Amino acid sequence: MRAVGDAGGPFSQMPSKTEGGLQPAHQPYSTVTRPKNDSYNKILNVIWELKKLGKANDTIKNISKLLHRLAKSTNLNDPEAVKSFVAALDRNDGYKRNLIMAYEHYVNYYGLTWTKPKYHEIAKMPKIPQESKIETIIANSPMKLGTAIAISRDTGLRPIELMRLTYKNLDLQNGLTYPETAKHGSPRVLKLRNSTLNMLINYLTTRNIGINETIFGTWNSDLYGKYFRYYRNQTAEKLQDPSIKSIRLYDLDTSSQP
């Protein structure tokens, strides 16, 4: 099987992304479609301010995406128009909350006046996937992706945390990981299963990774999610089991076994 991300592979025609920091001023993020008004430069000012404040690159990227989403459909300089657009949007309150939180950075930067609407994300019971189905996805994935999925399953790491994992975060002798946490979480020591540790060691032997380099190279959480969904769906179709398509990366957070 062709490796994920290789030329000619299923994602070879996907637009490339730049990891870490901003791209040149004319192209802050290659994944965002430029609005047809002056919102582009105004959003860039907000993003640069967040960068100067030390916000994490993943946080900045998400805020940028959400602001561009708003800019394509409404006037960012009119808070009431933004509130009306979000209120009428056919999405859940969690997504609306994220839009409002992103827009609040724009409001604060430009000194706009508004009454911030309140949206509350409804807590849901996690849907724990069957272990056998996770194993099936791993078995039908390329080495790099299968290794990442196995680590997600064992540790419950968020995709962002997993993609930040460096060689120095690993204790291969004892099968332990020492991840840098997202959202200011407490430091953790996480154990890998023997099968996952063997996969990881086999994967690392095919790569020339420096001690301070991320073990999954140029991947970020977005690419990891896209590759996971592609091979998950491919596995579901191969086995004619549509239930596999319902498994999400974040479901793996609760699938770890003692």
C-alpha positions in Angstrom: 0.0 0.0 0.0 1.2 3.5 -0.8 2.2 5.5 2.2 -0.1 8.2 3.4 0.9 11.5 1.9 3.1 10.1 -0.8 3.0 11.4 -4.3 0.1 9.8 -6.1 -1.5 8.7 -2.8 -5.1 9.4 -1.9 -4.1 12.8 -0.5 -1.5 13.8 -3.0 -3.7 16.5 -4.5 -4.7 18.0 -1.1 -3.6 21.6 -0.5 -0.4 21.7 1.6 -0.4 23.3 5.0 2.4 25.2 6.8 3.0 24.1 10.3 3.8 26.6 13.1 3.4 30.3 12.9 2.0 32.5 10.2 2.8 32.3 6.5 3.7 35.5 4.6 1.3 38.4 5.0 -0.5 37.7 1.7 -1.3 34.1 2.8 -1.9 33.7 6.5 -3.2 30.2 6.2 -3.4 28.2 3.0 -6.5 26.3 4.2 -8.6 29.4 4.3 -10.5 30.9 1.4 -9.9 34.6 1.2 -13.1 36.7 1.7 -14.2 39.1 -1.0 -14.0 42.1 1.2 -11.5 43.9 3.5 -12.1 41.4 6.3 -9.0 39.5 5.2 -6.6 42.2 6.4 -8.6 42.9 9.5 -8.6 39.3 10.5 -4.9 39.1 9.8 -4.4 42.0 12.3 -6.3 40.1 15.0 -4.3 36.9 14.3 -1.0 38.7 14.5 -2.1 40.3 17.8 -2.9 36.8 19.2 0.5 35.6 18.0 2.2 38.4 19.9 0.2 37.5 23.0 1.7 34.0 22.8 -1.4 32.0 21.9 -0.7 28.5 20.7 -0.5 28.1 16.9 -3.3 25.5 16.9 -5.5 27.9 18.8 -4.6 30.8 16.4 -5.4 28.6 13.3 -8.8 27.6 14.7 -9.7 31.2 15.4 -8.6 32.2 11.9 -10.8 29.5 10.4 -13.8 30.6 12.4 -13.4 34.3 11.6 -13.0 33.6 7.9 -16.1 31.4 8.1 -18.0 34.4 9.5 -16.5 36.8 7.1 -17.7 34.8 4.1 -21.4 35.1 5.3 -21.8 38.3 7.3 -20.3 41.7 8.1 -17.7 41.4 10.9 -17.9 45.1 11.7 -21.6 44.7 12.6 -21.9 42.6 15.8 -25.7 42.4 15.5 -25.4 41.0 12.0 -22.9 38.4 13.3 -25.2 37.5 16.2 -28.2 37.1 13.8 -26.1 34.9 11.4 -24.9 32.6 14.2 -28.4 32.4 15.7 -29.9 31.3 12.4 -27.1 28.9 11.6 -28.1 25.2 11.4 -25.4 23.9 13.6 -25.2 22.8 17.2 -24.6 25.1 20.1 -21.1 23.9 20.6 -20.1 25.1 17.1 -22.0 28.4 17.6 -20.2 28.9 20.9 -16.8 28.5 19.1 -17.8 31.1 16.5 -18.8 33.6 19.2 -15.6 33.0 21.1 -13.5 33.5 18.0 -15.5 36.7 17.1 -14.9 38.1 20.6 -11.2 38.5 19.7 -12.2 40.5 16.7 -14.6 42.6 18.8 -12.0 43.3 21.4 -9.3 44.2 19.0 -11.4 46.7 17.1 -13.2 48.1 20.2 -16.7 47.2 19.0 -19.7 47.3 21.3 -21.9 44.2 21.7 -23.7 42.0 24.1 -22.1 38.6 23.8 -24.7 35.8 23.3 -24.4 32.7 25.4 -24.3 29.2 23.9 -23.6 26.2 25.9 -22.3 22.9 24.6 -24.4 20.0 25.7 -22.4 17.3 27.4 -22.9 13.9 25.7 -22.1 10.4 26.9 -19.0 9.2 25.0 -19.7 6.4 22.5 -17.0 3.8 23.1 -16.1 1.9 20.0 -15.6 -1.9 20.0 -12.0 -2.8 20.4 -12.1 -5.2 17.4 -13.3 -2.4 15.1 -10.4 -0.2 16.2 -8.0 -3.0 15.5 -9.5 -3.5 12.1 -9.0 0.1 11.2 -5.4 -0.1 12.4 -4.8 -3.3 10.3 -6.1 -1.6 7.2 -4.1 1.6 7.6 -0.5 2.4 6.5 2.2 2.0 9.1 2.4 5.7 10.1 -1.3 6.1 10.5 -1.8 2.7 12.2 0.9 3.6 14.7 -0.8 7.0 15.4 -4.2 5.4 15.9 -2.8 2.7 18.2 -1.1 5.4 20.4 -4.4 7.4 20.4 -6.2 4.3 21.6 -3.7 3.4 24.3 -3.2 6.9 25.7 -6.3 8.9 25.0 -4.1 11.7 23.7 -5.9 14.5 21.8 -4.9 14.6 18.2 -3.1 17.9 18.8 -1.1 16.4 21.7 -0.2 13.3 19.7 1.1 15.3 16.7 3.3 17.3 19.1 4.9 14.1 20.4 8.7 14.2 19.9 11.4 11.5 20.2 12.5 12.8 23.6 8.9 12.3 24.9 9.3 8.5 24.4 10.7 5.9 26.7 11.0 3.0 24.4 12.6 0.7 26.9 9.6 0.9 29.3 6.9 1.6 26.7 6.1 5.1 28.2 5.2 8.4 26.7 5.6 11.8 28.4 3.4 14.1 26.3 3.2 17.9 26.4 -0.4 18.5 27.3 -2.9 20.7 25.5 -5.2 23.2 27.3 -2.7 23.6 30.1 -3.3 20.1 31.4 -1.2 18.4 34.1 1.9 16.4 33.0 1.2 12.7 32.4 3.1 9.5 32.0 1.2 7.2 29.7 1.8 3.5 29.1 1.7 1.8 25.6 0.6 -1.7 25.0 3.3 -4.1 23.9 1.7 -4.4 20.5 1.7 -0.6 20.1 5.2 -0.3 21.3 6.3 -2.9 18.7 4.5 -0.9 16.0 6.1 2.3 17.2 9.6 0.9 17.2 9.1 -0.6 13.7 7.8 2.7 12.5 10.7 4.7 14.0 13.3 2.4 12.4 12.0 3.5 9.0 12.5 7.2 9.9 15.5 9.4 10.6 14.0 11.4 13.5 16.0 13.8 15.6 15.7 13.8 19.4 13.7 17.1 19.4 11.7 16.4 16.2 8.0 15.3 16.2 7.7 11.6 15.5 5.0 12.1 12.9 6.9 14.7 10.9 4.8 17.4 9.1 1.5 16.0 10.2 -0.8 18.1 12.2 -4.1 17.3 13.9 -6.1 18.3 10.8 -4.2 16.0 8.5 -4.3 13.2 11.0 -8.0 13.5 11.2 -8.4 13.5 7.4 -6.2 10.4 7.0 -8.0 8.6 9.8 -11.4 9.3 8.2 -10.3 8.2 4.8 -8.9 4.8 5.9 -11.8 4.3 8.4 -14.3 4.8 5.7 -12.3 2.6 3.3 -12.2 -0.1 5.9 -16.0 0.2 6.5 -16.7 -0.2 2.8 -14.3 -3.1 2.5 -15.9 -5.0 5.3 -19.4 -3.7 4.5 -19.8 -2.5 8.0 -21.2 1.0 8.1 -21.0 1.2 11.9 -17.2 1.7 11.5 -17.8 5.0 9.8 -19.3 6.3 13.1 -16.0 5.9 15.0 -14.3 9.3 15.6 -10.7 10.0 16.7 -12.0 11.6 19.8 -13.9 8.4 20.6 -10.5 6.8 21.1 -10.0 9.0 24.2 -12.2 6.7 26.2 -11.4 3.4 24.5 -8.1 2.7 26.4 -8.2 -0.5 28.4 -6.5 -0.9 31.8 
